[in-house]
């Protein structure tokens, strides 16, 4: 979508001479038009910026991507990302929310409402995760780990918002199975949940880092089928 630029005003003049490594202004985003004169809603522009950042961060790395690059990929003016995000780190957090937090919320809703067996539930969750890893969103795991030492605030955000919720999802699956008599009693449910979660996270990291250089190629279906088989054999009563 083509951006026709910012409406004239103080914010526009200020952005024209800004230092692009720093925050510009807290002024509200001004209206922009799509071709044909239709308004481009602020929330649409924000999501377009986040999605462009996701693709670039995963492909190039966080440090190597400038906000100017993100603006160009999102087809918005150079200064517009600064109207939505106070810094590149805040944009990184928005990428994490867009890529992983929303699917986690969907997974929690699935666990809360699923009517089938716990084995069927686990297979559905793993199937969703497999599909997720094949999209650029799956590369955010690798990105967060790679940049954790350089951007500790983002790393803490990832742990608090993603790691914690992901672990809780598997804790809830296990407790559900135990309550229904479909999973044997476990001495430490949290440790078992970590054992369920960790191979999936490591697969996502590997998929977006070493996998293109690995021979022979791993068949994803075979990996996830084996993952499910090993864990179910250890969890069944």
DAHUUR-V508681 format. One record per helix or strand of 2 or more residues. SS is the DSSP state (h for helix, s for strand). FROM is the first residue (numbers start at 1). TO is the last residue. Records with the same first field share a line. If there is no record, write none. Layout:
# DAHUUR-V508681
SS = FROM-TO / FROM-TO
This chain:
# DAHUUR-V508681
h = 10-16 / 42-60 / 67-74 / 81-84 / 88-113 / 118-133 / 136-147 / 152-179 / 189-207 / 211-213 / 220-235
s = 32-33 / 39-40
